[in-house]
Amino acid sequence: MKEATARIKINKLLEAAGWRFFKKADRPANIQLELSVTLTPNDLDAVGENFEKTPKGFIDFLLLNEKGFPFIVLEAKAEGLSPLVGKEQARKYAKSQNCRFVILSNGNLHYFWDLERGNPYIITAFPTPTSVAGYQKIVPDPKRLIAEQ
């Protein structure tokens, strides 16, 4: 199946969660599509065979925070693929945009990933802009865990 079918589903899920492709009233759009990013040769090697070997890549969806800054990278895969095949590719894109959060989706199965807190986990709906803003305030402190008795 094609990635385009997955993207149609993803578009609807994003809108249902309150993300905007277009300006509405006094609220600016908070989704950018196919943003070009430059990757280093080391980045490309880490991504592996699943990605075209070019020095540029494209972020499928870049979700912006309330100030218009990059917030979440959403990597879309075709419906027939596991969203996790895009994990390393999405990590590189997120780091290039200084994003802490990643969503991996094939339109049917979705993962949310906080790069500072471990591995992606399955979600049943996309997060809202407000819910992720609240989640961003949680800053993991590994030293505190070690010291806790």
N, CA, C and O atoms as a MOPAC input file, in Angstrom:
PM7 MOZYME 1SCF
protein

 N      0.83600 1    -1.18800 1     0.00000 1
 C      0.00000 1     0.00000 1     0.00000 1
 C      0.87500 1     1.24300 1     0.00000 1
 O      2.03600 1     1.20400 1     0.40600 1
 N      0.31700 1     2.30900 1    -0.44600 1
 C      1.09100 1     3.52800 1    -0.58800 1
 C      1.05300 1     4.38800 1     0.66500 1
 O      0.12600 1     4.33400 1     1.47400 1
 N      2.10800 1     5.18200 1     0.78300 1
 C      2.18500 1     6.11300 1     1.90700 1
 C      1.08600 1     7.17000 1     1.80200 1
 O      0.65200 1     7.71300 1     2.81800 1
 N      0.63300 1     7.46600 1     0.57800 1
 C     -0.40200 1     8.48900 1     0.39500 1
 C     -1.68600 1     8.13000 1     1.14600 1
 O     -2.33200 1     9.00600 1     1.72100 1
 N     -2.05500 1     6.85300 1     1.14300 1
 C     -3.25000 1     6.41800 1     1.87500 1
 C     -3.07000 1     6.65500 1     3.36700 1
 O     -3.98400 1     7.12000 1     4.04900 1
 N     -1.89100 1     6.33200 1     3.86100 1
 C     -1.60500 1     6.56600 1     5.28400 1
 C     -1.66200 1     8.05500 1     5.60000 1
 O     -2.16500 1     8.44900 1     6.65200 1
 N     -1.15000 1     8.88100 1     4.69700 1
 C     -1.13500 1    10.32900 1     4.93500 1
 C     -2.54500 1    10.91100 1     5.03300 1
 O     -2.78300 1    11.82500 1     5.82100 1
 N     -3.46700 1    10.39600 1     4.24900 1
 C     -4.85100 1    10.87800 1     4.33000 1
 C     -5.40500 1    10.61200 1     5.72900 1
 O     -6.03800 1    11.48000 1     6.33000 1
 N     -5.16400 1     9.41800 1     6.23500 1
 C     -5.61900 1     9.08000 1     7.59000 1
 C     -4.91700 1     9.94400 1     8.63600 1
 O     -5.54300 1    10.42700 1     9.57900 1
 N     -3.61600 1    10.13100 1     8.45800 1
 C     -2.84000 1    10.94000 1     9.40200 1
 C     -3.34300 1    12.37900 1     9.40800 1
 O     -3.46100 1    12.98900 1    10.47100 1
 N     -3.63800 1    12.92400 1     8.23500 1
 C     -4.17400 1    14.29300 1     8.16100 1
 C     -5.42500 1    14.43300 1     9.02500 1
 O     -5.56500 1    15.39200 1     9.78400 1
 N     -6.32500 1    13.47000 1     8.89800 1
 C     -7.57900 1    13.51700 1     9.66900 1
 C     -7.31400 1    13.39000 1    11.16800 1
 O     -7.94600 1    14.07500 1    11.97400 1
 N     -6.37900 1    12.51300 1    11.54200 1
 C     -6.04200 1    12.33600 1    12.95900 1
 C     -5.41700 1    13.60400 1    13.54400 1
 O     -5.70200 1    13.97300 1    14.68300 1
 N     -4.57600 1    14.25800 1    12.76800 1
 C     -3.96300 1    15.51100 1    13.23300 1
 C     -5.03100 1    16.58100 1    13.45800 1
 O     -5.03800 1    17.25000 1    14.49200 1
 N     -5.92200 1    16.73600 1    12.49700 1
 C     -6.98100 1    17.73900 1    12.63300 1
 C     -7.89200 1    17.42000 1    13.81700 1
 O     -8.31100 1    18.32600 1    14.53800 1
 N     -8.20100 1    16.14400 1    14.02100 1
 C     -9.05300 1    15.74900 1    15.15100 1
 C     -8.39200 1    16.07100 1    16.48900 1
 O     -9.07800 1    16.31700 1    17.48100 1
 N     -7.05600 1    16.07100 1    16.51500 1
 C     -6.32400 1    16.36900 1    17.75000 1
 C     -6.07100 1    17.86800 1    17.93200 1
 O     -5.45700 1    18.27700 1    18.91700 1
 N     -6.54000 1    18.68200 1    16.99100 1
 C     -6.40800 1    20.12700 1    17.15300 1
 C     -5.22200 1    20.76200 1    16.44400 1
 O     -4.94100 1    21.94300 1    16.65200 1
 N     -4.52000 1    20.00000 1    15.60800 1
 C     -3.43100 1    20.57200 1    14.81900 1
 C     -4.03900 1    21.21700 1    13.57400 1
 O     -5.08400 1    20.77500 1    13.09800 1
 N     -3.39900 1    22.25100 1    13.04800 1
 C     -3.97000 1    23.02800 1    11.94200 1
 C     -3.03400 1    23.07000 1    10.72700 1
 O     -1.86600 1    23.44200 1    10.84000 1
 N     -3.56600 1    22.68600 1     9.57600 1
 C     -2.82900 1    22.81400 1     8.31800 1
 C     -2.89600 1    24.24300 1     7.79400 1
 O     -2.00100 1    24.69500 1     7.07900 1
 N     -3.96500 1    24.94900 1     8.15700 1
 C     -4.18900 1    26.31100 1     7.66800 1
 C     -4.52000 1    27.23300 1     8.83100 1
 O     -4.96400 1    26.78100 1     9.88600 1
 N     -4.30500 1    28.50600 1     8.63600 1
 C     -4.65200 1    29.50500 1     9.64700 1
 C     -6.16400 1    29.47900 1     9.85200 1
 O     -6.93400 1    29.41600 1     8.89400 1
 N     -6.57300 1    29.52900 1    11.12000 1
 C     -8.00200 1    29.59000 1    11.45500 1
 C     -8.20500 1    30.73300 1    12.42800 1
 O     -7.63600 1    30.74500 1    13.52000 1
 N     -9.01700 1    31.68800 1    12.02700 1
 C     -9.28600 1    32.88100 1    12.84400 1
 C     -7.95600 1    33.52100 1    13.22800 1
 O     -7.17100 1    33.89300 1    12.35600 1
 N     -7.70500 1    33.64900 1    14.51000 1
 C     -6.46000 1    34.29400 1    14.94400 1
 C     -5.37100 1    33.27100 1    15.26800 1
 O     -4.35100 1    33.62500 1    15.86000 1
 N     -5.57500 1    32.01200 1    14.88900 1
 C     -4.61300 1    30.94800 1    15.20300 1
 C     -3.86300 1    30.53200 1    13.94300 1
 O     -4.48300 1    30.13600 1    12.95600 1
 N     -2.53700 1    30.61800 1    13.96700 1
 C     -1.75600 1    30.25200 1    12.77800 1
 C     -1.72600 1    28.74300 1    12.55700 1
 O     -1.98800 1    27.96100 1    13.47200 1
 N     -1.40600 1    28.35300 1    11.33600 1
 C     -1.19600 1    26.93200 1    11.05300 1
 C     -0.05000 1    26.44400 1    11.93200 1
 O      0.89900 1    27.18500 1    12.18800 1
 N     -0.13800 1    25.19200 1    12.39500 1
 C      0.94400 1    24.65800 1    13.22100 1
 C      1.46400 1    23.31400 1    12.68600 1
 O      2.02400 1    22.50600 1    13.42700 1
 N      1.26300 1    23.10200 1    11.38000 1
 C      1.79500 1    21.92300 1    10.69800 1
 C      2.55400 1    22.39200 1     9.46300 1
 O      2.03100 1    23.16300 1     8.65800 1
 N      3.78700 1    21.92500 1     9.32000 1
 C      4.55000 1    22.14200 1     8.09400 1
 C      4.73200 1    20.78800 1     7.42600 1
 O      4.95000 1    19.78000 1     8.09800 1
 N      4.64000 1    20.76700 1     6.09700 1
 C      4.75500 1    19.52200 1     5.34700 1
 C      6.04100 1    19.47100 1     4.53900 1
 O      6.49300 1    20.48100 1     3.99900 1
 N      6.62500 1    18.27800 1     4.46500 1
 C      7.78400 1    18.00200 1     3.61300 1
 C      8.90400 1    19.02400 1     3.77100 1
 O      9.44900 1    19.52000 1     2.78500 1
 N      9.23800 1    19.33100 1     5.00400 1
 C     10.32900 1    20.25200 1     5.28400 1
 C     11.64900 1    19.56100 1     4.97200 1
 O     11.90100 1    18.45400 1     5.44800 1
 N     12.49400 1    20.21200 1     4.17300 1
 C     13.78700 1    19.64200 1     3.79900 1
 C     14.78700 1    19.81500 1     4.92900 1
 O     14.87100 1    20.87900 1     5.54200 1
 N     15.54300 1    18.75900 1     5.19800 1
 C     16.61000 1    18.82400 1     6.19800 1
 C     17.87700 1    18.25400 1     5.57900 1
 O     17.81900 1    17.38500 1     4.71000 1
 N     19.01400 1    18.74700 1     6.03200 1
 C     20.29900 1    18.24600 1     5.56700 1
 C     20.85200 1    17.28400 1     6.60300 1
 O     20.92000 1    17.59300 1     7.79300 1
 N     21.24300 1    16.11500 1     6.12500 1
 C     21.81700 1    15.10200 1     7.00100 1
 C     23.29400 1    14.92500 1     6.66800 1
 O     23.71100 1    15.14300 1     5.53100 1
 N     24.06800 1    14.53600 1     7.64900 1
 C     25.49100 1    14.27000 1     7.43700 1
 C     25.66000 1    12.84800 1     6.90600 1
 O     24.74000 1    12.03800 1     7.02500 1
 N     26.82200 1    12.52800 1     6.32200 1
 C     27.05000 1    11.14600 1     5.87400 1
 C     26.89200 1    10.13300 1     7.01000 1
 O     26.37500 1     9.03800 1     6.78800 1
 N     27.32700 1    10.48200 1     8.21300 1
 C     27.15600 1     9.57400 1     9.35600 1
 C     25.68200 1     9.34400 1     9.66000 1
 O     25.28000 1     8.23100 1     9.99600 1
 N     24.87200 1    10.40100 1     9.54100 1
 C     23.43500 1    10.26000 1     9.76100 1
 C     22.84200 1     9.27700 1     8.76200 1
 O     22.03600 1     8.42100 1     9.12600 1
 N     23.24300 1     9.40300 1     7.50500 1
 C     22.70100 1     8.52500 1     6.47100 1
 C     23.08500 1     7.07400 1     6.72400 1
 O     22.26600 1     6.17300 1     6.54000 1
 N     24.32200 1     6.84400 1     7.14300 1
 C     24.74800 1     5.47800 1     7.44900 1
 C     23.92000 1     4.89500 1     8.58100 1
 O     23.55300 1     3.72100 1     8.54600 1
 N     23.62800 1     5.70700 1     9.57800 1
 C     22.85200 1     5.24200 1    10.73000 1
 C     21.41400 1     4.92300 1    10.34200 1
 O     20.80100 1     4.02400 1    10.91700 1
 N     20.87000 1     5.65400 1     9.36900 1
 C     19.48900 1     5.42600 1     8.94300 1
 C     19.35600 1     4.06600 1     8.26700 1
 O     18.35600 1     3.37300 1     8.45400 1
 N     20.36200 1     3.68200 1     7.48200 1
 C     20.36000 1     2.35200 1     6.88900 1
 C     19.72700 1     2.28800 1     5.51500 1
 O     19.51600 1     3.30800 1     4.85900 1
 N     19.42500 1     1.06100 1     5.08700 1
 C     18.97000 1     0.80400 1     3.72600 1
 C     17.56200 1     1.29200 1     3.43800 1
 O     17.17900 1     1.40000 1     2.27300 1
 N     16.79700 1     1.58300 1     4.45000 1
 C     15.40100 1     1.95300 1     4.26600 1
 C     15.22600 1     3.39500 1     3.79900 1
 O     14.09600 1     3.84900 1     3.61600 1
 N     16.31500 1     4.11200 1     3.60700 1
 C     16.23100 1     5.52900 1     3.27300 1
 C     17.09600 1     5.81200 1     2.06300 1
 O     18.19400 1     5.26800 1     1.94400 1
 N     16.61600 1     6.66100 1     1.15800 1
 C     17.41500 1     7.02300 1    -0.00100 1
 C     18.72900 1     7.63800 1     0.44800 1
 O     18.76000 1     8.45800 1     1.36600 1
 N     19.80800 1     7.24100 1    -0.20000 1
 C     21.13700 1     7.71800 1     0.18600 1
 C     21.41000 1     9.08000 1    -0.46100 1
 O     22.16300 1     9.17900 1    -1.43000 1
 N     20.80200 1    10.10100 1     0.07800 1
 C     21.01900 1    11.46500 1    -0.38300 1
 C     21.33900 1    12.33000 1     0.81900 1
 O     20.98300 1    11.98800 1     1.94600 1
 N     22.02100 1    13.47000 1     0.58200 1
 C     22.36200 1    14.32000 1     1.72400 1
 C     21.18000 1    15.10800 1     2.27800 1
 O     21.31800 1    15.78200 1     3.29900 1
 N     20.04100 1    15.03600 1     1.63600 1
 C     18.86200 1    15.74000 1     2.14300 1
 C     17.74300 1    14.73700 1     2.37100 1
 O     17.64400 1    13.72100 1     1.68200 1
 N     16.91400 1    15.04000 1     3.33900 1
 C     15.74000 1    14.23000 1     3.59000 1
 C     14.56100 1    15.17200 1     3.77600 1
 O     14.72300 1    16.39200 1     3.79400 1
 N     13.38400 1    14.60100 1     3.91200 1
 C     12.19300 1    15.42000 1     4.09000 1
 C     11.40600 1    14.93300 1     5.29700 1
 O     11.07200 1    13.75400 1     5.40900 1
 N     11.12000 1    15.85600 1     6.18600 1
 C     10.26700 1    15.55300 1     7.32700 1
 C      8.83800 1    15.51400 1     6.79800 1
 O      8.37600 1    16.48000 1     6.19100 1
 N      8.13700 1    14.40800 1     7.02100 1
 C      6.77100 1    14.28600 1     6.50500 1
 C      5.86200 1    15.35900 1     7.09200 1
 O      5.18100 1    16.07100 1     6.35400 1
 N      5.84900 1    15.47500 1     8.41300 1
 C      5.04800 1    16.48800 1     9.10500 1
 C      5.90500 1    17.06200 1    10.22800 1
 O      6.46200 1    16.31700 1    11.03400 1
 N      6.00700 1    18.37200 1    10.27900 1
 C      6.66700 1    19.03400 1    11.40200 1
 C      5.59600 1    19.82700 1    12.13100 1
 O      5.02200 1    20.76700 1    11.58000 1
 N      5.33000 1    19.44400 1    13.37300 1
 C      4.30700 1    20.11000 1    14.17800 1
 C      4.97900 1    21.19500 1    15.00500 1
 O      6.03500 1    20.97600 1    15.59900 1
 N      4.35900 1    22.35900 1    15.03500 1
 C      4.94400 1    23.52900 1    15.68400 1
 C      4.26300 1    23.83100 1    17.01000 1
 O      3.08100 1    23.53900 1    17.19200 1
 N      5.01300 1    24.41500 1    17.93200 1
 C      4.41900 1    24.80800 1    19.21500 1
 C      3.67600 1    26.13500 1    19.06000 1
 O      3.60000 1    26.68500 1    17.96100 1
 N      3.12700 1    26.64600 1    20.16900 1
 C      2.31000 1    27.86400 1    20.11600 1
 C      3.10400 1    29.09400 1    19.68100 1
 O      2.51900 1    30.09300 1    19.26500 1
 N      4.43100 1    29.02800 1    19.77400 1
 C      5.28000 1    30.14700 1    19.33800 1
 C      5.78700 1    29.96700 1    17.91200 1
 O      6.51900 1    30.81200 1    17.39600 1
 N      5.39600 1    28.86300 1    17.27700 1
 C      5.79100 1    28.61200 1    15.89500 1
 C      7.12500 1    27.90000 1    15.73100 1
 O      7.66800 1    27.84600 1    14.62700 1
 N      7.66000 1    27.35100 1    16.82400 1
 C      8.93500 1    26.64100 1    16.75600 1
 C      8.70300 1    25.14200 1    16.56800 1
 O      7.66800 1    24.62100 1    16.98600 1
 N      9.66300 1    24.43800 1    15.93800 1
 C      9.53400 1    22.98900 1    15.77300 1
 C      9.31000 1    22.29900 1    17.11500 1
 O      9.97700 1    22.60400 1    18.10400 1
 N      8.36100 1    21.36600 1    17.13000 1
 C      7.90200 1    20.75900 1    18.37400 1
 C      7.91300 1    19.23200 1    18.28800 1
 O      8.46200 1    18.55700 1    19.15900 1
 N      7.29900 1    18.69600 1    17.22500 1
 C      7.18500 1    17.24900 1    17.04600 1
 C      7.46000 1    16.90800 1    15.58100 1
 O      6.94300 1    17.56400 1    14.67700 1
 N      8.27200 1    15.88600 1    15.35500 1
 C      8.45800 1    15.33300 1    14.01500 1
 C      7.51800 1    14.14500 1    13.89100 1
 O      7.52700 1    13.25000 1    14.73600 1
 N      6.70700 1    14.13300 1    12.84200 1
 C      5.82200 1    13.00100 1    12.57800 1
 C      6.32000 1    12.31700 1    11.31600 1
 O      6.32900 1    12.91600 1    10.24100 1
 N      6.72800 1    11.07800 1    11.44500 1
 C      7.22000 1    10.29400 1    10.31200 1
 C      6.12500 1     9.33600 1     9.86300 1
 O      5.65700 1     8.50100 1    10.63800 1
 N      5.72200 1     9.46600 1     8.59700 1
 C      4.66400 1     8.62900 1     8.02500 1
 C      5.27900 1     7.49400 1     7.21400 1
 O      6.24300 1     7.69300 1     6.47600 1
 N      4.71300 1     6.32100 1     7.36200 1
 C      5.11200 1     5.15800 1     6.57300 1
 C      3.87400 1     4.59500 1     5.88700 1
 O      2.74800 1     4.86100 1     6.30600 1
 N      4.08800 1     3.82300 1     4.84200 1
 C      2.98400 1     3.18500 1     4.13100 1
 C      2.23900 1     2.25100 1     5.08000 1
 O      2.81900 1     1.72400 1     6.02900 1
 N      0.95600 1     2.05300 1     4.81600 1
 C      0.11900 1     1.22300 1     5.69200 1
 C      0.65800 1    -0.19200 1     5.88300 1
 O      0.46900 1    -0.78800 1     6.94300 1
 N      1.31800 1    -0.72500 1     4.88100 1
 C      1.83500 1    -2.08600 1     4.96400 1
 C      3.12300 1    -2.22400 1     5.75600 1
 O      3.59400 1    -3.34000 1     5.97800 1
 N      3.69700 1    -1.11400 1     6.18400 1
 C      4.95100 1    -1.13400 1     6.94300 1
 C      4.70500 1    -0.83100 1     8.41000 1
 O      3.74900 1    -0.14300 1     8.77000 1
 N      5.57400 1    -1.35200 1     9.23900 1
 C      5.53200 1    -0.96900 1    10.65100 1
 C      6.02600 1     0.46900 1    10.76400 1
 O      7.01700 1     0.82600 1    10.12700 1
 N      5.36300 1     1.29400 1    11.55300 1
 C      5.85000 1     2.66300 1    11.73800 1
 C      7.27000 1     2.69700 1    12.30600 1
 O      7.99900 1     3.66800 1    12.10600 1
 N      7.65400 1     1.64800 1    13.00600 1
 C      8.97000 1     1.62200 1    13.64500 1
 C     10.12700 1     1.54700 1    12.65500 1
 O     11.27300 1     1.78500 1    13.03700 1
 N      9.85300 1     1.21800 1    11.38300 1
 C     10.94900 1     1.20400 1    10.40500 1
 C     11.50300 1     2.60500 1    10.18400 1
 O     12.62100 1     2.75500 1     9.69100 1
 N     10.74500 1     3.62400 1    10.53800 1
 C     11.19700 1     5.00500 1    10.38800 1
 C     11.81100 1     5.59500 1    11.64400 1
 O     12.06700 1     6.79800 1    11.70700 1
 N     12.04800 1     4.76100 1    12.64100 1
 C     12.49900 1     5.25400 1    13.95000 1
 C     13.80700 1     6.04100 1    13.87200 1
 O     13.86900 1     7.17500 1    14.34800 1
 N     14.83900 1     5.46500 1    13.28800 1
 C     16.13700 1     6.14900 1    13.25700 1
 C     16.11100 1     7.36100 1    12.33100 1
 O     16.72800 1     8.38500 1    12.62100 1
 N     15.40400 1     7.23900 1    11.23200 1
 C     15.23600 1     8.36900 1    10.32000 1
 C     14.57500 1     9.52900 1    11.06000 1
 O     15.03000 1    10.67000 1    10.96600 1
 N     13.51300 1     9.24100 1    11.78800 1
 C     12.79200 1    10.28100 1    12.53200 1
 C     13.65600 1    10.87700 1    13.63700 1
 O     13.58400 1    12.07700 1    13.90100 1
 N     14.46900 1    10.05000 1    14.28200 1
 C     15.35900 1    10.56200 1    15.33300 1
 C     16.31500 1    11.61000 1    14.75100 1
 O     16.52400 1    12.66700 1    15.34600 1
 N     16.88500 1    11.30800 1    13.59600 1
 C     17.81300 1    12.25300 1    12.95500 1
 C     17.09300 1    13.55500 1    12.60300 1
 O     17.61700 1    14.64500 1    12.83300 1
 N     15.90100 1    13.43000 1    12.04900 1
 C     15.13200 1    14.62700 1    11.70200 1
 C     14.81500 1    15.44300 1    12.94800 1
 O     14.94900 1    16.66700 1    12.94800 1
 N     14.39400 1    14.76200 1    14.00700 1
 C     14.04400 1    15.46300 1    15.24500 1
 C     15.25500 1    16.20800 1    15.80200 1
 O     15.14700 1    17.36600 1    16.20700 1
 N     16.38900 1    15.54900 1    15.81900 1
 C     17.59700 1    16.21100 1    16.32600 1
 C     17.97100 1    17.40700 1    15.46100 1
 O     18.43200 1    18.42300 1    15.98100 1
 N     17.77900 1    17.30100 1    14.14700 1
 C     18.11700 1    18.41900 1    13.25400 1
 C     17.22600 1    19.63200 1    13.50500 1
 O     17.61100 1    20.75800 1    13.19100 1
 N     16.03500 1    19.40800 1    14.07100 1
 C     15.08400 1    20.49100 1    14.34000 1
 C     14.99600 1    20.83500 1    15.82600 1
 O     14.17000 1    21.65500 1    16.22800 1
 N     15.84600 1    20.21100 1    16.63900 1
 C     15.81300 1    20.39200 1    18.09900 1
 C     14.45400 1    20.02500 1    18.68700 1
 O     13.94900 1    20.70500 1    19.58000 1
 N     13.87400 1    18.95000 1    18.18200 1
 C     12.58900 1    18.45500 1    18.68600 1
 C     12.83000 1    17.30800 1    19.65800 1
 O     13.65100 1    16.42700 1    19.40200 1
 N     12.12600 1    17.32600 1    20.74600 1
 C     12.21500 1    16.25600 1    21.74500 1
 C     11.25900 1    15.10600 1    21.42300 1
 O     11.48800 1    13.97200 1    21.84500 1
 N     10.19500 1    15.39300 1    20.68100 1
 C      9.12400 1    14.41800 1    20.47900 1
 C      9.00900 1    13.97000 1    19.02600 1
 O      9.25900 1    14.73600 1    18.09600 1
 N      8.61900 1    12.69200 1    18.85900 1
 C      8.43000 1    12.08800 1    17.54200 1
 C      7.13600 1    11.27900 1    17.57800 1
 O      6.82600 1    10.62700 1    18.57500 1
 N      6.39100 1    11.32700 1    16.48700 1
 C      5.26600 1    10.41600 1    16.27400 1
 C      5.62000 1     9.58700 1    15.04600 1
 O      6.02800 1    10.13000 1    14.01900 1
 N      5.46600 1     8.28600 1    15.15300 1
 C      5.67300 1     7.35900 1    14.04500 1
 C      4.31300 1     6.75700 1    13.71900 1
 O      3.63000 1     6.25700 1    14.61300 1
 N      3.90700 1     6.79800 1    12.44100 1
 C      2.56400 1     6.31300 1    12.10900 1
 C      2.50800 1     5.75300 1    10.69400 1
 O      3.20300 1     6.22500 1     9.79500 1
 N      1.66700 1     4.73600 1    10.51600 1
 C      1.34100 1     4.25500 1     9.17500 1
 C     -0.14100 1     4.50900 1     8.87100 1
 O     -0.69900 1     3.92800 1     7.94000 1
 N     -0.76200 1     5.37000 1     9.65600 1
 C     -2.17400 1     5.68200 1     9.47800 1
 C     -3.09100 1     4.81900 1    10.32700 1
 O     -4.21500 1     5.21800 1    10.63200 1
 N     -2.61700 1     3.63200 1    10.71100 1
 C     -3.41100 1     2.71000 1    11.52400 1
 C     -2.78700 1     2.45100 1    12.89000 1
 O     -3.49400 1     2.31100 1    13.88800 1
 N     -1.48000 1     2.39000 1    12.92800 1
 C     -0.73300 1     2.13100 1    14.15200 1
 C      0.17800 1     3.32600 1    14.40100 1
 O      0.86700 1     3.78600 1    13.49100 1
 N      0.18100 1     3.82800 1    15.63200 1
 C      0.91500 1     5.05300 1    15.93900 1
 C      1.75400 1     4.86500 1    17.19600 1
 O      1.34800 1     4.19200 1    18.14300 1
 N      2.92500 1     5.47300 1    17.18100 1
 C      3.81600 1     5.46600 1    18.34100 1
 C      4.17100 1     6.89900 1    18.69900 1
 O      4.37500 1     7.73500 1    17.81800 1
 N      4.24200 1     7.17500 1    19.97900 1
 C      4.73400 1     8.46000 1    20.48200 1
 C      6.07800 1     8.18600 1    21.12600 1
 O      6.25700 1     7.18200 1    21.81600 1
 N      7.02500 1     9.09200 1    20.89500 1
 C      8.38100 1     8.87200 1    21.37300 1
 C      8.94000 1    10.16000 1    21.94900 1
 O      9.08300 1    11.15900 1    21.24400 1
 N      9.24800 1    10.12600 1    23.21600 1
 C      9.96600 1    11.21800 1    23.87600 1
 C     11.43100 1    10.80100 1    23.84300 1
 O     11.82900 1     9.87200 1    24.54600 1
 N     12.22300 1    11.47400 1    23.04000 1
 C     13.61900 1    11.08500 1    22.85100 1
 C     14.42800 1    11.12800 1    24.14300 1
 O     15.48600 1    10.50400 1    24.23600 1
 N     13.94000 1    11.85400 1    25.13000 1
 C     14.65500 1    11.95100 1    26.40200 1
 C     14.22300 1    10.88800 1    27.41100 1
 O     14.81000 1    10.78600 1    28.48800 1
 N     13.19500 1    10.09000 1    27.06900 1
 C     12.65000 1     9.17500 1    28.08300 1
 C     12.55000 1     7.72300 1    27.64800 1
 O     11.83600 1     6.95100 1    28.29000 1
 N     13.22700 1     7.32200 1    26.59900 1
 C     13.19300 1     5.90400 1    26.25900 1
 C     12.61600 1     5.61100 1    24.89800 1
 O     12.72600 1     6.41600 1    23.97300 1
 N     12.00000 1     4.44900 1    24.78200 1
 C     11.52300 1     3.94600 1    23.50100 1
 C     10.11700 1     4.43100 1    23.15500 1
 O      9.35900 1     4.84200 1    24.03300 1
 N      9.77400 1     4.37700 1    21.85200 1
 C      8.41100 1     4.72900 1    21.43800 1
 C      7.38900 1     3.77900 1    22.05700 1
 O      7.66800 1     2.60200 1    22.28300 1
 N      6.19900 1     4.31700 1    22.32400 1
 C      5.11800 1     3.47400 1    22.83000 1
 C      3.85900 1     3.74200 1    22.01800 1
 O      3.66600 1     4.82900 1    21.47200 1
 N      3.01100 1     2.72800 1    21.95300 1
 C      1.79400 1     2.80600 1    21.13800 1
 C      0.81700 1     3.80900 1    21.73600 1
 O      0.61500 1     3.86200 1    22.94900 1
 N      0.21400 1     4.60500 1    20.85300 1
 C     -0.86000 1     5.52300 1    21.23600 1
 C     -2.06900 1     5.22100 1    20.35800 1
 O     -1.91900 1     4.73300 1    19.23800 1
 N     -3.25600 1     5.50800 1    20.86000 1
 C     -4.47200 1     5.24100 1    20.08800 1
 C     -5.00100 1     6.48700 1    19.39700 1
 O     -5.83000 1     6.39300 1    18.49100 1
 N     -4.52900 1     7.65300 1    19.81800 1
 C     -4.91500 1     8.92200 1    19.19800 1
 C     -3.71000 1     9.84600 1    19.25400 1
 O     -2.84100 1     9.69500 1    20.11400 1
 N     -3.66100 1    10.79000 1    18.34700 1
 C     -2.55200 1    11.74000 1    18.35700 1
 C     -2.71500 1    12.71500 1    19.52000 1
 O     -3.83600 1    13.07900 1    19.87400 1
 N     -1.60900 1    13.13400 1    20.11000 1
 C     -1.68600 1    14.09300 1    21.21200 1
 C     -2.12900 1    15.46400 1    20.71000 1
 O     -1.90500 1    15.82200 1    19.55400 1
 N     -2.75200 1    16.21000 1    21.58900 1
 C     -3.13500 1    17.58500 1    21.25700 1
 C     -1.92900 1    18.49100 1    21.48100 1
 O     -1.00300 1    18.11900 1    22.20300 1
 N     -1.93000 1    19.67000 1    20.87400 1
 C     -0.83000 1    20.60300 1    21.13700 1
 C     -0.68100 1    20.90900 1    22.62600 1
 O      0.43800 1    21.01600 1    23.12800 1
 N     -1.79400 1    21.04800 1    23.33100 1
 C     -1.75800 1    21.37200 1    24.76100 1
 C     -1.21100 1    20.21600 1    25.58800 1
 O     -0.43300 1    20.43200 1    26.51700 1
 N     -1.61300 1    18.99300 1    25.25800 1
 C     -1.14800 1    17.84900 1    26.04900 1
 C      0.35900 1    17.66100 1    25.92700 1
 O      1.01800 1    17.32000 1    26.90900 1
 N      0.90700 1    17.87500 1    24.74700 1
 C      2.35200 1    17.71700 1    24.57600 1
 C      3.09800 1    18.86600 1    25.24000 1
 O      4.19200 1    18.67000 1    25.76900 1
 N      2.52300 1    20.05800 1    25.21700 1
 C      3.15900 1    21.19200 1    25.89600 1
 C      3.28400 1    20.89900 1    27.38600 1
 O      4.30300 1    21.22000 1    27.99600 1
 N      2.25600 1    20.29100 1    27.97700 1
 C      2.31400 1    19.92300 1    29.39000 1
 C      3.32900 1    18.82200 1    29.64600 1
 O      4.04200 1    18.84000 1    30.65000 1
 N      3.38700 1    17.87000 1    28.73700 1
 C      4.32400 1    16.75800 1    28.86100 1
 C      5.76700 1    17.24600 1    28.76500 1
 O      6.66700 1    16.69700 1    29.40100 1
 N      5.97100 1    18.28700 1    27.96100 1
 C      7.31800 1    18.82100 1    27.75600 1
 C      7.89800 1    19.39800 1    29.04900 1
 O      9.11700 1    19.47700 1    29.20200 1
 N      7.04000 1    19.79400 1    29.96200 1
 C      7.51200 1    20.37500 1    31.22600 1
 C      8.14300 1    19.33000 1    32.13700 1
 O      8.85100 1    19.67300 1    33.08400 1
 N      7.88700 1    18.05400 1    31.85300 1
 C      8.48400 1    16.97100 1    32.63900 1
 C      9.89200 1    16.73700 1    32.11000 1
 O     10.07500 1    16.34200 1    30.95800 1
 N     10.87800 1    16.98200 1    32.95300 1
 C     12.27000 1    16.80000 1    32.55300 1
 C     12.86400 1    15.65700 1    33.37700 1
 O     12.97200 1    15.76000 1    34.59900 1
 N     13.24800 1    14.56700 1    32.70700 1
 C     13.80700 1    13.44300 1    33.44100 1
 C     15.13400 1    13.80700 1    34.10900 1
 O     15.93900 1    14.54200 1    33.53700 1
 N     15.35900 1    13.29600 1    35.31100 1
 C     16.60000 1    13.53800 1    36.03900 1
 C     17.14700 1    12.19500 1    36.52300 1
 O     16.80400 1    11.74500 1    37.61600 1
 N     18.00500 1    11.54600 1    35.70500 1
 C     18.53000 1    10.23200 1    36.07800 1
 C     19.30200 1    10.24500 1    37.40000 1
 O     19.27900 1     9.25400 1    38.13100 1
 N     19.97600 1    11.33500 1    37.71600 1
 C     20.73900 1    11.42100 1    38.96800 1
 C     19.81400 1    11.30300 1    40.17800 1
 O     20.18100 1    10.71600 1    41.19600 1
 N     18.62700 1    11.86000 1    40.05800 1
 C     17.66200 1    11.79900 1    41.15200 1
 C     17.20700 1    10.36000 1    41.39900 1
 O     17.02000 1     9.95100 1    42.54500 1
 N     17.03400 1     9.60500 1    40.33000 1
 C     16.64000 1     8.20400 1    40.47000 1
 C     17.72700 1     7.39000 1    41.16600 1
 O     17.43100 1     6.51900 1    41.98400 1
 N     18.97500 1     7.67400 1    40.84000 1
 C     20.09200 1     6.94800 1    41.44900 1
 C     20.17300 1     7.24900 1    42.93900 1
 O     20.43200 1     6.35600 1    43.74600 1
 N     19.95300 1     8.50600 1    43.30200 1
 C     20.07900 1     8.93800 1    44.69400 1
 C     18.88500 1     8.53800 1    45.55400 1
 O     18.98700 1     8.51100 1    46.78100 1
 N     17.74600 1     8.22500 1    44.91900 1
 C     16.53100 1     7.90900 1    45.67500 1
 C     16.67200 1     6.58500 1    46.42000 1
 O     17.18300 1     5.60700 1    45.87400 1
 N     16.21100 1     6.56400 1    47.67600 1
 C     16.32300 1     5.34100 1    48.48300 1
 C     14.97000 1     4.81200 1    48.87500 1
 O     14.88000 1     3.79000 1    49.55500 1

